[in-house]
Amino acid sequence: MNKEQLKQLIKEELQAVLNEDGHTDVASARRQLALAIEDSKQMLDALANLPGEGDLPSWWMKKVTLSSAYLNGARDYLLTMNEAKDTKEDFEPHMMYDPETGAGIKAKTYEDHIELAKKGYVHDNPLKEEMEIRSMDAGDQRRKCARLKKSHERAMADAYTDPRGYGEIEVKTIERMAAKFDCEWLR
């Protein structure tokens, strides 16, 4: 293979990758979500080797928090895209949050909602979990741990019957949350 043929091959491969990543169809979304699941599993495995009380860099935690918020917003869209509340007639004012700062803005009109959504605002505050932990007293924390334990038990049962691996991710997510709340049952 000469230099020109190699250049042409590289150009074709790059174009194929660019075309594949630029799709907005269902198949492309499935590929991207499968990659997100694979990446999440690898990170969870790496975190399993770290001490539960260990610290992670704040820039890394921010990326995880934002990724979670973006995926949550994408999930919300898919789960509610056929519901009547997405119409102007059924709109109700509600809060939307900047995924980077957690700053809330009230979507007072349907038009406000659409504009905020276009800017990437989400319905769940991505920083809520951190704020929730800081504001809890010991009793609230124990109750939260009890709820997490029940969720963990259900997720563990589901993980054994879920061939796609989503249950395992949910188990690890609940364990991560329980670690943040320093739940005794996780120790």
C-alpha positions in Angstrom: 0.0 0.0 0.0 1.5 3.3 -1.0 1.2 6.7 0.8 -1.7 7.9 -1.3 -3.7 4.8 -0.7 -3.0 5.0 3.0 -4.2 8.6 3.1 -7.4 7.7 1.2 -8.1 4.8 3.6 -7.6 7.0 6.7 -9.8 9.7 5.1 -12.6 7.2 4.5 -12.3 5.7 8.0 -12.4 9.2 9.6 -15.4 10.2 7.5 -17.2 7.0 8.5 -16.6 7.7 12.2 -17.8 11.3 11.8 -20.9 10.3 9.9 -21.7 7.6 12.5 -21.3 10.0 15.5 -23.4 12.7 13.9 -26.5 10.7 13.5 -29.7 11.6 15.4 -31.5 8.3 14.9 -32.5 5.6 17.4 -29.6 3.2 16.4 -27.0 5.9 17.1 -28.6 6.6 20.5 -28.5 3.0 21.4 -24.8 2.9 20.5 -24.0 5.9 22.6 -25.9 4.6 25.6 -24.2 1.2 25.3 -20.9 3.1 25.4 -22.1 5.0 28.5 -23.0 1.7 30.2 -19.6 0.2 29.4 -17.8 3.4 30.6 -20.0 3.4 33.8 -19.2 -0.2 34.5 -15.5 0.4 34.1 -15.6 3.4 36.5 -17.7 1.5 39.0 -15.1 -1.3 38.9 -12.3 1.1 39.4 -14.2 2.8 42.3 -14.7 -0.6 43.9 -10.9 -0.8 44.4 -10.8 2.6 46.3 -11.6 3.1 50.0 -15.2 4.1 50.6 -14.2 7.1 52.5 -11.5 8.2 50.0 -11.7 11.5 48.2 -11.9 12.1 44.5 -11.0 15.3 42.7 -13.8 17.9 42.5 -13.4 18.3 38.8 -14.0 14.6 38.3 -17.1 14.5 40.6 -18.5 17.5 38.7 -18.2 15.5 35.5 -20.0 12.5 37.0 -22.7 14.8 38.5 -23.3 16.5 35.2 -23.2 13.3 33.2 -25.8 11.8 35.5 -28.0 14.9 35.2 -27.8 14.9 31.4 -28.6 11.2 31.2 -31.5 11.8 33.7 -32.9 14.6 31.4 -32.6 12.3 28.3 -34.3 9.5 30.2 -37.1 11.9 31.3 -37.6 13.0 27.7 -38.0 9.4 26.5 -40.3 8.4 29.3 -42.5 11.4 29.0 -42.3 12.3 25.3 -45.9 11.0 24.6 -47.5 12.4 27.7 -49.9 15.3 27.4 -48.0 17.5 29.7 -45.6 18.3 26.8 -48.4 20.3 25.2 -49.0 24.0 25.7 -52.5 23.5 26.9 -51.4 21.2 29.8 -48.3 23.1 30.8 -47.8 23.9 34.5 -45.1 26.3 35.8 -42.2 24.4 37.3 -38.5 24.8 38.2 -35.7 23.9 35.8 -32.0 23.8 36.7 -28.7 24.7 35.1 -26.9 21.4 34.9 -23.5 23.0 35.7 -24.4 25.4 38.5 -27.6 23.9 39.9 -29.1 27.4 39.7 -32.9 27.2 39.4 -35.2 29.2 37.1 -38.9 28.9 37.1 -40.4 28.1 33.7 -43.5 30.2 34.1 -44.8 29.6 30.5 -44.6 26.8 28.0 -42.3 29.1 25.9 -40.0 29.5 28.9 -39.9 25.8 29.3 -38.9 25.2 25.7 -36.2 27.9 25.8 -34.7 26.6 29.0 -34.7 23.0 27.6 -32.9 24.2 24.5 -30.2 25.7 26.7 -29.8 22.3 28.4 -31.7 23.0 31.6 -33.0 19.9 33.4 -35.9 19.2 35.7 -33.8 17.7 38.6 -31.2 19.8 40.3 -27.9 18.0 39.7 -26.5 19.4 43.0 -29.5 18.4 45.1 -27.8 15.3 46.4 -24.9 17.2 47.7 -27.1 19.9 49.3 -29.4 17.2 50.8 -26.5 15.6 52.6 -25.2 18.8 54.0 -28.6 19.8 55.4 -29.6 16.6 57.1 -29.6 15.9 60.8 -28.7 12.5 62.2 -32.4 11.3 62.2 -32.9 12.3 58.6 -29.7 10.6 57.6 -30.8 7.3 59.3 -34.1 7.4 57.6 -32.4 8.0 54.2 -30.1 5.1 54.9 -33.1 2.9 55.6 -34.7 3.8 52.3 -31.5 3.3 50.5 -31.2 -0.2 52.1 -34.7 -1.2 50.8 -33.9 0.2 47.4 -30.6 -1.7 47.4 -32.3 -5.0 48.3 -34.9 -4.6 45.5 -32.1 -3.6 43.0 -30.0 -6.7 44.1 -33.0 -9.0 43.3 -33.5 -7.2 40.0 -29.8 -7.4 39.1 -29.9 -11.2 39.0 -32.7 -11.3 36.5 -31.6 -8.4 34.3 -29.5 -9.7 31.4 -28.7 -6.2 30.1 -26.7 -5.2 33.2 -28.8 -2.2 34.2 -29.6 -3.7 37.6 -25.9 -4.0 38.4 -25.5 -0.3 37.6 -28.4 0.6 39.8 -27.0 -1.5 42.7 -23.6 0.3 42.4 -25.3 3.7 42.2 -27.3 3.0 45.4 -24.1 1.8 47.1 -22.4 5.0 46.1 -25.2 7.1 47.5 -25.2 5.0 50.7 -21.4 5.6 51.0 -22.0 9.4 50.8 -24.6 9.1 53.6 -22.2 6.9 55.6 -24.9 4.2 55.9 -23.9 1.4 58.4 -25.4 -1.4 56.4 -22.9 -0.7 53.6 -19.8 -1.1 55.9 
